[in-house]
Amino acid sequence: MSARRSRRCRAVVAVGGLDPSCGAGIAADVRTLADFDVLPAAVATAVTVQSGSGLELSEALRPGLVAAQLEEILDTWPVAAVKLGQIPTPACARAVASCLAGRGLPLVVDPVIEASGGGLLASPRAVAGVKRCIFPITSVLTANLSEAAALSGMVVDDEESMAAAAAVIAGLGPRAVLVKGGHLRGEVVDILWTPRGVWRFAASRLAPGGRGRSGAVAGAAGMHGSGCALASALAASLARGQSLRPAVESARAYVRAWLADSLRVGARPVLRSPRPHPVAG
């Protein structure tokens, strides 16, 4: 079997909400996973009404339906990693955790709380359910500044507080935490906390209509779905056998190319996947 075919036989399942614009949620996850040459699968937890300019409506699916979707894929596909996004209710968190328990799969959690354009995607009770049920089985959690603040109970507005918040969040269960600094001023800095140390990933900011340094990730302020793309790219890289730090670098490079290749239509960005994707191996 060729190396390419072997990679393609690895599946990654994305669990989260359905965004009809395909800019975020499981539709965007599937696009990213396909770019990484893994088999994409998608499990819906909620159906939303949004188009990038704001959330109009979000309706949670029954926990039993979510569990049935996920169990079908886990039991029949060669799943090598899981990416988790919107979890709209505590019951959904319990159902997903029950499906994943004991499987030992890498789990990347993007703790979706609000839509990029505004609007609540997870209630405080749902977030508490994710903390209680999902965090203990999380391999790596990705959080932007506002999510890191909400999860840690801290003000997160610089590199020092990003590292401190990541350590607090890791104390809730995740084995590693990536806090994304796309909304900071100046350089774009992400902070990765692991039990073995803390790593800083820095990049020039991508100017509108232009490109920064090769391989640098751009600030994603206001970009619809950039967090989904990063977490899905990270899950795909882990499924392909990369260790955590190289997987973070691959995911950042992918999002960098993705943002640089974006087109602006009207008032909102419409993003297309870069071709070819910048992941080696």
N, C-alpha and C positions, 0 to 999 in steps of 0.2 A: 504494500500500500504506500503511495507517495506521501511525502510530508504534508503537502497541501490537502490531500484527501483525508489524512489523519486529523488535521486541524478542523476540517469541515465537519467531521463526525462528532465533534464536541458541541454540545448544545448549551446555550445560556437562556434561562427563562427570566423574563422581565415581568414583575408583578406590580401593578399600579393602576392609575386611572386612565380612562380613554379621553383624549383631547381630540375633538373632531377636526381641528385644524392640522393635526399631526405635528404641530410644532413642539409639543412636549408630551409627557406621559408615555404609555407603552408603544404608541405608534412611532414616536421618535426613538425610543429604545431599540425597536426592531430595526430601524434604519441604521443605527450605529452598529448594532451587533452584526448585521449583514456586511458592513464595511470591514469588519474584523475577521471575516471568513469563518465565522462559527454559525451553527444552526440557531436561528432565533425562534424563541417561543414567547407567547404573551398571555398573561392571565390578568383579566380585568377585575378590579376591586370596586370601581365606581365609574359612572358615566357622567361626564361634565359637559357643560355648554360654555365654550370660550373660543376666542380666536387670537389671543395674544394681547388684546387690549384690556382684558379684565375678565374675571370669572362671573358668569351669569347664573349658573346653577351647577350643583354637584349632588348626585344621587348615589348613595352607597348600594352595592349589590348585597344580596343575602350572604352571610358567612358560609353557609353550606354550599352555595354555588361557587364561591371563590375557592373553597377547599376542593370541590370536585374538579374544577379546572386544573388546579395545581397538582393534585394527586395523579390525575391522568397523565400529565406531562412527566412528572417525576418517575412514575412507574413504567413508562414505555419509551422514553427518550434517553439518550446518553448525556444527561445533564452534568455539566462540569462546573457550573457556577450559577448563582441566583442574584439578580438585581432587584431590590425592593424600593418602590417609590410610595405613592399615596396609599395610606392605610386610613380609611375614613372613620372607623369605629373601633371601640375596644374589642368587640366580638370578632371583628375581622382580624385584628392582631392575634387573638388567641387561636383562630382557625389556621392562619398562616404559620404560626409558630408550631402548632401541632403537626402540620404537614412536614415541616422541615426538621423536626426534632429527630436526632439520631442518624441523620443522613451524612453528616460531616462535609457538607458542600460549602465552598467559599460563598459568603453572603455579603454583598455590598449593599448598604442601606443609605439611601438618600432620603433624609427625614423631611418629606414634603409637608409643610405647614400652610403656606400661602402660595397662591399663584403669582407668577412674575408680574402680571398686570394688576394684582390686587384681588383679594377674595380668599376666604378661609377654605382650605381643603381638608383640614383635620381639626377636630375640636380638641380642647384641652384634655378631655377624657380619652380621646383617641391617642393623643400624644403620650399620655400616661400609660395607656395600654401597650404602646410600642416600647416604651422604656422598660416596662415590667416583663413583657413576653418576648420581644424581638432582640433587644440589646444584648441579653446574655448569650445569644447565638450568632452575633454579628462579627464578621471578620474585619471589616473596615467600614466606618461611617464617614460619609462626606457631608459637610455642613457649610453653608455660607455664613456670613457674619451674623445675620439676624437669627438664623436657626441655631447657631452656636450659642448666642446670647440666651435664647429661649430655653435651650436644653440645659445650659450650665447655671442659669440664674445670675450671670455676670454681664457687665458692660464689656463688649468686645469691639474694640476700635483701633487696635494696633497689634504689632507682631507679638509683643509680650503677653497681651491679654488673649490673643489667639491660642498661644501655646498653653496658657493657664486653663483656658476653657476646654481645650482638647483633653487635657489631663483630667479635668473634672468629669467630662463626658465619658472618658475611658473608664473611670471609676464606677460607672453605671453598668458596665458589661462589655462594650465593644473592645476587641483586641487591638484595634488601631483606629485613629481618628484623623481625618484630613479636614482642616478648616481652610476654606477658600477665601482669599483676600481680594477678590475682583472688585469690591466696592471701596477699597482703600485708595487714598490719594497716591500719586506717584507710581512707583513700580508695583506690578502685580505680584503679590507674595502669597504662597500657600504654605501652610505649616502642617507637617505630618508628625503625629505623636505615635510612638510605638513603645513597647516595654523596653526596647533596646536603645532608645534615644529619640531625639527630636530632630527632624530634618526640615530645612528651609528650601523652598523652590521659588526662585525669583525670575521675573521676566519683564521686558519692556512692555509698555502698554501699546496695544494696537490702535493706531489712529484711524478714525473713520475714513474708509476708502483706501486705506494703506496697510502696509505690513511692517511689523517690527522685526527684531532679530530672528533669524531662522531658528525654529524650534521653540520659540517663546510663546507662552500662552497669553492671550489678550484678556483685558478686563471685560467681564461679561455683564456689566451693569445694564439692566434693561433688556437683555437678550432673552427671548422666550425659548426655554428648553435647553439652555447651555448646561445647567446642572444635571439634567437627565442624560445628556450626551456624555458628560464627564464620568458619571457613575457607571453608565453602561459600558463605556470604553474600558474603564477599570475592571469591571467584571469580566469582560471579554479577554482582556490581557491576562488576568489570573487564570481563566479557563484554558488559555493557550500555554500555560506553564510558567509564566513570568513570576518572579518573586515580587514582593510588594513595592519596593522603591522603583525598580524598572517599570512596573505596571503603572505606577503613578506618572512616571515620565512619559510613557506611551500614551496614556489618556490625555495628559496635558498637550502633547504634541498634536493629537488628533483634534482636540477642541480648538487649538490654535489655527490649524488649517481650516477647520469648519467655519470659524468666525471670519477668517480672512477671505473665504470663498463665498461669504454671504452676499445676498443682493437685497437692496432696500426697495420695497414696493409700497408706495403710499407712506403711511406713518409708522409702519411696523416692519421689522426685519423678517425676510423670508429666507430660510437657510437651506442650502443644499449640501449634501455630503461631499467632502473632497474626494477626488479620484486621481491617483490611487491613494488609499489610506497609508499613513506614514509609519506603519508598524512593521518591523523587520522580523524575520524568523518564522 
